[in-house]
Amino acid sequence: MERVHFDVCGPFSTTATTKHGYYVISSDDFSRKCWIFFRKKKDEVLSKFVEFKELVEKETSEKLKFLRSDNG
């Protein structure tokens, strides 16, 4: 969990049957493990990041040290 990349993609012109217009992808530089989360609105991204951070820190027993994003 040295460096995690976090990217928001969307909005998409065609939504899935569940009406998700965005997705958030996170990847760990070292392990190359990726997580993907689907969101209906862009303003849901921060709450999903907080949830993701808690999940990963609990699973790995390590703190997230550096988050890299394109400010999306």
N, C-alpha and C positions, 0 to 999 in steps of 0.2 A: 504494500500500500504506500510505497514511496511517492509515486506519481500516478494519478488517475486522470484520464481524459474524459470529458463530459460534453456531449454535444446534443443540441436540440434540432430536430429536423421537422420541417413543415412550414406553413400549412399545405396540405395536399388538396388538389382540386377534386379528387375522388376520395371519399372516405370509405372505410371498411363498413361492414354491416353493423358493427358496434359503434359507429360514428366517431372513431378516433381520427383526428386530423393531424396529430403530431406524434412523434416518438422521440424518446430520449435514449441515447446509447452511452454507456460508460464502459471504459476498458482500463485495465491495470497494465501499466508498462512492463512490469517484470514478469508476471504470470501469463499475460495476454488473455486473461479471463475477461469476458464481456457480459454485460447485462443490458437488456433492452426493456423499456417500459413504454407503454402506449398511453397517450393522454388525449383528452377531448379538447382541452383549451391550453394555451401557452401559460396562463397564469397558475396552472397546477404544477409546474415544473419545480418550483422551490420546495413545495411540500414533499414531492417525490424524492428530491435530492436529500432532504433531511431523513426521510425514511430509508433511503439507500445507504446513507452514511452509517446510520445506526445498525442496519442489517450487516453490513460488511465488517464493521468494527467488532460486532458481536461474533461473527463467524470466524474471523481471523485472529482475534485478540490483539490486533494492532490498530493504531490510530492512523487515520488518513492524514498524510503529511503535506501533500501538494496537489492541488486541483488545477487542471489545465482546461480552459474553455475558450471558445471564440467569442464570448460575450453574447451568445444567442439567448 
